[in-house]
């Protein structure tokens, strides 16, 4: 349902399990999201089989770089470390004991026992898809409160710091950094590379912009910058910092400069009001974007439409904390309640996927001729992350699409626009859809040479399906009216290459190329039917009849090619009876309610999958023992048995909670061992595909717009500019959109002639 307005309700968590010596609710993930807002603000706790918050250093999403972040407390003069793995010579401190971990879609909360006091530390990365300013802010909260656990009163002080590693691509390069501290109503440490390069990465870290560590200047707050062991010792020995700044700028690993705060809670018995901090990483410009005639445009993050300085943005962010928590609690509750309609296992998987997906996107705008920001053209970009570094990879947006439909389709629209605008400009030379918008994030500079990765059926079908589903969910015709010619061009390619796909790769290109792929043909056929629906929505009934007739004819032939000779299952490739795989592309037929494939196909696959799961899931296909978690959820949404659906879901959750991995959730893993496969595919936004069942559950009922232009969708709505707008709650029922009626079946040869001469 559209997450634009909520009733605040409590989140009932699925379950609690033991992880190490603490309780984890709903389970213990491989890596816990701490501050995850963008591809460059993505810090995680590599928990693995049971690392506590103070067992290891937090890491950047790559798992290759430490993001130095430490926390201490003093209780009645005794020092405890509750975060990170710092060593501080010539001091005495004890490790706090982790008591619990609890996480939701937006928050990760730890209870750490420091002697007679419990510290509650919450890491909160807001997810606000209905407010594009808030969603685009590259800032994350964390808060600390203290409470006595023995009913007695205790004196409590807390300490936090971050290091210069927050702005480095790799410690081995030893880049020089500089920093400033500003103290007013808000105290902010700002740190950046001395030598910056726009739109350039090193070790997946951006080489421009700055990291920010901030807090409100409330009584009891002190700060300090300097060498790690010096600043930490100051707090351990004295319980307070000295409000001084180290001005000896140097390499990040030269006496390890840190940027610290301390707060004195005074005497504590009952739980204190939390002290709140923010961390962030921001840059401007954010994206380099190709324009007509191979021009370049600098795009800025959307939040700059409201704030003129980072100081303004940080101050507003910190002062909004209580309201932000209330909104997040409502968001978490809505996600949890909707997902629990399917199962508690499913609810936990969905919750783990939200921050990871939104943390891979950046919402941007360009400038008008007068230099002001142009909010009429909102463009969103996603970094592929870990498996590649491409920009707006179509087959990365596509698996994550259910999340954007469920939360705010307008963000989905703004993800499609860069590719649509670029290819509509005529600069991309191929007649099918481009694979991505550029080979090196954040450079969305296109492929005017046409030498991008070739996935012609895959990407063309993906774009048609997403464009139609956006329109169905919003009743916004802007994509179809503007880009119908481009969409039709891609469809004509699908007409020629979908029924019997040539030897090519699909989105699962790591598995290798293959001819006559059953699942790829499904996508192409649904893509053709999607164009038929697009033609109907744009009142081109002749084209609607031609395309829908062709799709129906293809389905009849496809069944002859794709069903095994025994009639027991769909093959992976035509004629290979021993082969099979997840036919997740059937999901699009259900999502769009095109109903081009008969129910017998869904029943056939449901029976086949029953009991096929290995320890950690159903294999992607018979070439390997690995699977994809996103495609597993898409497949679960297509089966006609809740028992089979739950088998698939529970196996994926077993993998996600097994403790054998320590990277942010990987979507590619081995179904026998439960270990991530091929060394990559972690932290990727494709886990938004885990919301596939939610998107179907929340899909709008749409009547034929040619019958009544005033028909109302129960789904999310968006203006043509992509800004959010209010909408009513969706029903929990699956989509039941009307078909346009039966059509006369023409000969395949005759239909092909129509398209080939068009």
N, C-alpha and C positions, 0 to 999 in steps of 0.2 A: 504494500500500500504506500501511497506517497507520504514521505516523511517530512511533511511541511508544518504540521501542527500535531501536537501530541497531548494526550492526557498522561500526566506523570503517574506512573505505576511502578511498583517494585519489580525488580528482575528476579525471577525464580531461576536459579542456576541449575544446570543439568545434573551435576554430580560433583563429588569431591573425592580426590584420590590422594594417596600418600606419595610424595616426591622427596627423596632424601629423608630428612627428619621433619618435614613440614607437610601441611595440607595444601593441595593445589586444587583450585576450583575454577572451571569445570574439570580440567585435567592439566598435566604438566607438558607444555609444548616444547619443541626442540629449542626455540629461541623466543624470548619474551620481548614484545615491542615496548620500548621505553620512550623514545622521541621519534616519531615516524610521521613526517608531514610532506616530504618531497624527496626526489632522488638524491638530494644532497643534505637533507636532514633526516637521517635514517639510522638510528642508534638502537641496538638490541642487546639483550643479555643472552649470551650463548649458554643456555642452560643444560642442553644435552641430557645426560642421564641423571643430573641432579646437582648442578652448580647453584649455590645460593647467590643472592645479590652481592655478597661480600666474599665470594670465592674467586671470582675472575673479574677482569676488566670488561666493561661494556665494549662493544665493537660496532664499527660501521657495517652496513649490510653485507659487504663483501666477505667479511670474516677474516680479511687480511690485515686490517688496520685497527688498532686500539683507538677508541674514542675516550681519552682519559677523563674520568668522571668519578670523583670519590666523595664519600660522606663519612663524617665522624659525629659522635655525640659525647658529651660529658654528663655524667649523672653523679651528683654529690662528689664531684672531683675525680671520678674514675672515667677514663677515656675508653670509648668503644669505636670500632670501625664498622659501619653498616653497609658501605657500598665500595666496590672496587677492590683492588688487591695492592694497596700501597705499602711501601716500606718506609719508615721514618726513623733514621738512626738516632740513638741517644734519647729515645722517648719510650714510654710504656703505655700500651693500649691493648685491649682485649677485643676479640671478634664478637660482635653481637650474634645472637642465634636467630636464624630465620624460623618464624612460627607458621607463616602461611603466605600463600600467593593466591590472589583472586583476580581474574581478568574478565573484561567484557569487550564489546566492540570498540570501545574508545579508551579504556582505562586498564592499567595494570597496577595492582595494589599489593604491597608487601607489609607484613607485620614483622618487625625485627625486635627481639627482646634484648635490651641493654640493662642487665641486672634487674633492678626493681621497677624498671620503666619499659613500656612497650612503645615503640615508634611505629607510626603508620605512615608509610611513604607511598604516595600515589603518583604514577606517571600517566599523564593525561594528554593524548593527542586528539584534539577535537576533530570530529567529522561532521561537517555542516553543509551537506550538498544543496540545501535550499537557500543558502546565503553565500554567494560566490566570493564576496570580500572575505568573510571569515574562513571559508574553505581554502582560499588561496594564500592566507597568511602562513609563512614558513616559520611558525613559532609553535612551541609545545610547552605545556605546563608540567611542573612537578611540585608536590606539596608535602610537608612534613608536619605531623602533629604528635604529641606525646601524652601518655596517660600512665599513671601509677598502676602497677599490677599487684601491689600488696596493700592497698588502701592507705598507705602512708604518703606523706608529702616528700617531694624530692626536688632538688635544684637541677635544672636541665638546660644545657646549651647544645646547639647543633651547628654543624659546619658542612659546607659543600664547595666543590670547585670543579671547573673543567680545565682542560689543558689545550695547548696550541694544536694538538693533534686533530682537533675538530675542523681545521682548515687545510690539512695536508693530504696529498695524494699517497704518499708513502714516507715513512720515517727515514728510509734509506736515502732519500733525496736531500734530507736536512735543509728544507727551505727556511729562509729568514722570515720572521713574522714581526709585526709591530702591533701595538694595542693602545687603547685609551680607556679611562674610567671616567664616567660622568656621574656626578652625585647631585640629586635634587629630590623631587618627590619620588622619582624612580632612580635607582642606582643601576647603571649598566656598564658591564665590561664588554668592550668591542675588540675583537682580534681578527687580523687579516694577514694574508701573504703580502710581503713588501713588493714583490714583483708579480703583477697580475696579468693574465692573458684572457681576454674575453672569449667566451664560447669554447674554452679549451679545458680538457680533463687530464688528470694524472691519477692513475689507479682508481678511476671512477669518481674521484673528487673533482669538483669544479675549481678552476684556478682563478676565480674572481669572487668578489663579494666578501662578506665578513660573517663571523660567528658572533652571537650575542648571548650574554648571560646576565639576567636582570632580576631585580626584586623591588618591591615598594620600600621606600625608606620609612619604616615603622620603628617605634622605640625598641631598642635592643638589637638593632641591626648594625653590623660592622662589616668592613670589606678589606681586601688586601690583594695585591698582585706581586708575584715574585717566584723564586725557585720553589719547586714543589715541596721539598723536605723542610725548607725554612718556613714557608707559610703554614704548612700542616703542623709543624712543631709549635708554632706560635699559638695555634688553637689548643693543641693537646696539652701544652703546659699552662696556658692562661685562660682558656675558655672564651677568648675574645680575640678579634683581629685589630690591627692598629691603624686602619684607614690610611694606608700608605700605598704608593704606586712605584713599582720597579720600572724605570725608564731605560734600562739597558736592553734595547731590542736586539734579538739574536735568533739563531736557528732554533727550531722547535725542540731539538734534543740537546741543546746547550743549556745545562742547568735547568731544564724542563720548566719553563714558566707556566704558572697556573693562575687562575682568575677566580677568586674565592669570596664567599660570604659566610658570616656567622650570625646566629640569632640566639638571643638569651630568652628562654621561655619563663625564666624566674622560677618560682616554686610551683610545682605541678602535682596535682592529685587527680582530678577528673581530666578527661581529654581536653587538650588545648584547642583553641582556634588554630587552624593550620597556617604555617608560614608558606608563602607561595613564591615560586621562582619560575622563570621562563628561560628556555634555551631556543636558539634559532640559528638559521643560516639564510641570508638573503643576498641578492645581487640584482643589479639593474644595468643594462638590459638582461633579460632572461633567455630569450630564444632568438636565433637568427633565422629569418623566414624568407623563402624565395617568393618573388613577385613576378609580374609579367616581364617578358624580355630578359629573364634571368637576373632580375634585380634583387636587392636585399632590403629587408625591413627589420629593424630592431623592435622586438616585442617586450613589453613589461608585464610583470605579474599583476593580476587584476586588483590586488589590494591597494595598489598605488592610485586607483580611482577615488579612494576615500582618504588616504593619508599622504602627506607631502614629505614626511621624514620617517625613518625607522624609529626615532624616538617617540613620535606621535603614535605609531602603530603599536609599539611595545607598551606604552603607557595605557592605551585603550585596552589592549589585550589583558594586561594584569588587572586592571580595574573591573573588567568584565568577568572575572573568574567565577564568582558565585552564580551568575546567570549562565555562564558557559557550562558549569557542572550540572545545573538543572536541565539545560537542553540536552546535554549528553546522557544524563540518566534516563530522560524520556526516549531518546533515540535508542539507547541500549535496550530499554524495556520493549520498545516496539519491535526491534529486530528479534529479540529473544522470544517474545510472545508469538510472533508470526512464524518463526522457524520451528518452535515447539509444536505447532500444529502438525508438523511432519514427524519430528522425533526430537528427543533431547540430544541424541548424538548429533543430529543435523544442526541443531541450534548452536552447539559448541563449535562446530566446524565453521559455520557462517561467521560467528563472532571473531574467530581467529583470522578471518580473511579480509575483514573490512579495512583495518588500518593499512594492511599490506598493499591493497589495491589503490586506495586513495593516496597512499604515500608515494606512488609512482607517477602521479600526474601533476601538471602545472597549468593553471588557468591564466591566460594572457590576453592582452589587448595591444594594438598598435597605436600610432599617433595620427591625428589629423594634420592637415597642411599648416594649421596655426600652432602646432606643437602640443595641443591638448590630447589627452587619451581618448581613443575612439571606442566607446562602449557598444557601438552598433555592430561590431565584428569581433565577437569573443571567440578565441581559438584556444583549444586545450591540447596539450602535448603529453605524451607518455613515453618514458624510457623503457626499452625492452627489459633491461636489467638481467645481468648474470649470463644469459644465454647469448646475448649479442648486445650491441650498443646502438641499435637503430632507433629512429624517431618515428612514432606513430605507425608502428608495424601493424598492418591491417589484421593479420591473424594473431595479434596480441590483443588488440582492441576487441576483436570478435568474441573470444572466449570470456572476456571480462564483461561483455555487454549486459548480461542479466543484472549485474549490480547497478549499472547506470539506469537501466529501465526501472528498476525497483526504487531507487533513491531519488533520482531526478534525470529524466530523459534529456533535458536541455544540456546537461554536461556531455551526454553521449553525442548529441548533435554537434557540439563544439569540438569534439574529438574527430568527427567525420569531416568537418569543414576544411581543414588544411589540405587533405588529399583531394577533396572535391574541387576546391578552388584552384589548386595547382594543376590538376589534370584537365580541368575545363579551360585553362589558359592555353592549351595546345602545345605545351612544352615537352610533355612526356610522349615519346614517339611510338610506344606500343599500343595496340588496340585493346588490350586487356587492362585490368586495374593494376596499378603499381603496388609493389610489396610494402613500401614504406616511404617516408618523407625525407630520408637522409640516413647516411651510414654512421654518423657520429653525433650523438646527442651532445649538446642542444642545438645542433645545426640542421634545421629543417629546410635544406637547400635542394631537395628533389633529386631526380635522376634524369637530367636532360639527355644523357647518353643512352638511356634505356637499359643500363646494365645492372639494375637492381636484381635481387634474387627473384627467380622466375617461378611464381605460383599462380599461373593464369586463371585456372578454374577456381582455385581456392579463394583468391582475393576478390575476383569479380563477383562470385556468389556471396561472399561475406558482405560486401558493400551494398548489394541489392537487398539482402535480408535486413541489414541494420537500418538502411534508409526507410524501408517500408515499415518496420516495427516501430521506429521513432514516430512516424506519421500516425500509425494506428493508435499509439499510446497518447498522443497529444492533440490530434486533429490539426496540427500545424502543417500546412502544405508547402512551406517555403523550400524545403529540400527538393521535393518532387517538381515543383514549378520551375525552379532554377536549373536543376541538373538532370531533367528527364532525358535530354539528348545524350548525355554522357552515360547515364544508366542504361539506356537503350543500346548504346554502342557495346557496352560490356555484355549485355544480354545476347546480342547477335554472335558474339564470340562463344558464349555458353551454348547457343543453339548448335554450333558446329563441333564443339569439343566436350560436351558433358555426358552424352549417353555412353560413348565409348572413349573414356579419357585416354589421351596419349600417355606415354611413359613420362612421368613428371613427379615432382614432390608435392605433397600436401603440407598443411601446417605442421604435421609430424615429420618434418624433413630429416630429423636426426635418425629416423628409421630407414631412410633411403628412398630412392625413387621406385615407382612401380606403375606398370600399365594396368588399365582396366580396373581401377580401384572402385569397388562397390560404394564405399562411403563417400568418396569424392563425387561420384556420379549423383548421389543423393543431393549433395549440396548444389551441384549445377542445375539439377531439375527443379529444386525448390527455388533457386535463383530465377529461373525462367518464369515460374509461376508467380514469384514476387513481382517481376516486371509486368506480368499480366494484371496483377492487382494495382500496381502503380498506374498502368494505362487506364484502368477502370476509374481510379480516383481522379485522374486528369481528364476524364470524359473522352478517351480515345477507345471507343468500344470495339472498333475493328481490330486494333492491335491487341486489346484484351482477348478477344475471341481467338485470334491466331496463336498468341502465346499460350493461353490456357489449354487450347486443343493440342498444341505441340507437347506441352508438359504431360498431359494425360496419356498421349501416345507413347511418350518416352517411358513413363512408369510401367505401362504394359510390357514393353520390350525389356526394360530393366529387370523386371521380375523373372523373365525367362533366362536372362544372363546371370543374375546375382544369387538366385536361390539354389542351394546345393541340390544335387541330383536326388538325394534322399528326402528332400523337402524339409529338412530339420533346422536349417539356419541359413543366414546370408553369408556368403563367402567374403573373404578379404579382397580377392580379385576374381574376376569372372573365370569360371571353369576349374578353379582349384578347390575341390570339395573339402580338402583337409584344412583349409585356411578359414579363419574368421577373426573378427575383431569387434571393438565397440563401434556401433553405428550411431555415433552421437549426432551426426548431421540430421537425423530424423527430428531432433529437437526443434529445429527451425520450422519444420512443417507444423508442429504443435504450437509454437510461439506465435506464428503468423496466422494460425487457423486456416491455412490454405488447404489442408486435408487432401493433398494430392496423392499421398500414399495411403493405401487401404489399411483398415484396422488389422487385417490379417497379418500384415508385415510386423506390426508392433507386437501382436500376440506371439508370432513366431520367435522373435528375438527375446521376448520375456521368458518363454519356455526354455530357450537355449541358455540364457544367462543363469537360470536357476541352478544353484549348486556349483557354478563355475568359479567362484571366487577362491583364490589362493588365500594364504594367511592374511595378506594385506590388500587384497582387492582382486578384481577381474583384470586380466592382462589387456593391454591396449590392442594387441593383435598377436597372431601366432608366430611372428618372426622373433619375438623377444619375450622375456618374462616381466618386463617393466610395464608400468601403466602411467596414465596421467590423471591426476586427481580432478582437474577441471572437467575433462571429458567423461570421467566416471560419473560426476554429478549431472552432466548433461544427459548421459545415458540413463541414469536413475530417474530422471524426469520423463523419460519416454516409455518406461515399462508399464505394463498394465496390471501389475501385481504389487501391492504394498509390501508383501513379504520379500519379493525380489529387490524392490527398491531399497528396503532397509538393510538387506544383505550388503548391497553395494555401498551404502552410506556408512554403515558400521565398520566395514573393512578399511575404508579411507580414514575414519577417525582413529581406528586402532593404529594405523601407521603414524598419524599426526601426533599421537600421544605416547609412542613407544619408547622414546628416549634414546634412540640409536643415532640421531643426527643432532647437530648443534647450530646449523644455519637457519635463518628465517625459512618458513615453510617452503619446501620444494614441491613443485607440481609433478615432477618426474621421478619415479622411484620404483624399486624392484618389489614385486608382489610376494616373492618368497622370503627375502631377507628383511624387507622394510627399510632398507638404506636408500638414500637418494642415488639416482642413477646418473652415470656419465659426468659426474663432478660439477654439474651446474643446475640451471633451471630452479634456483631458489630466490626468494624475495620478489618474485615476479608478480605483476598485476593480474595475470591470468587467473589467479585464485578468486577473482570476482565471479568467475564462472561457477563457483560453489553455490551462488545464489540462484542457480537455474531453476530449482524447484520453487523458490520463493517468487521468482518472476512469473512463473506459470500460475501460481496460486493467486497472485495479486493482479493478473492481467485484466485489462478493461474489457467490457462488453461493448463492441462497436457495431452500430447499425450501418447499413449501406448509405454512404453520404450522397449517392445519386438519388436516393429516395427522399432524404430530408437533410438539408445542409445545416440544420440546427440541432442535429443529434448530439448528444452529450456523452463524452467518454467519462468513465469513472476512474480513469487513470490520471497520472500526473500530466500537467499541462505546462507549456512553455511558450514564450513569445518567440517570434522569428529571430530576435537577436540572441536568443539563448539564455536570457535572464530568467530566473525562476519566477513562477507565479503560483498562486494558491490553487488547490484542487481538493476535491472531496476524497474521503477514504475509499479505496478499492474494496470490492467484495472479495471474499476468499475463494470464490468460485473460479474454475478454469474458464478460459475464453470460449465463447460460443458465438462467433461472428458468423453472419449469414454468408453463404456463397451466392454468387450472382445467378446461379441456376445452371442447368445442363446446357451443353453446346453440342452441336453436330460434329462428330469426329470426321475430320478430313483426312485425306491420304497424307502420309508423312512427306512424300516427295513433293506434293503440291505446296505444303506449308514451307518446306525448305526453300522452294523456289521464291516464295514471297519474300523471305528474309534475305536471300542472297542477291536479289535485285534491288532491295531497299536502299 
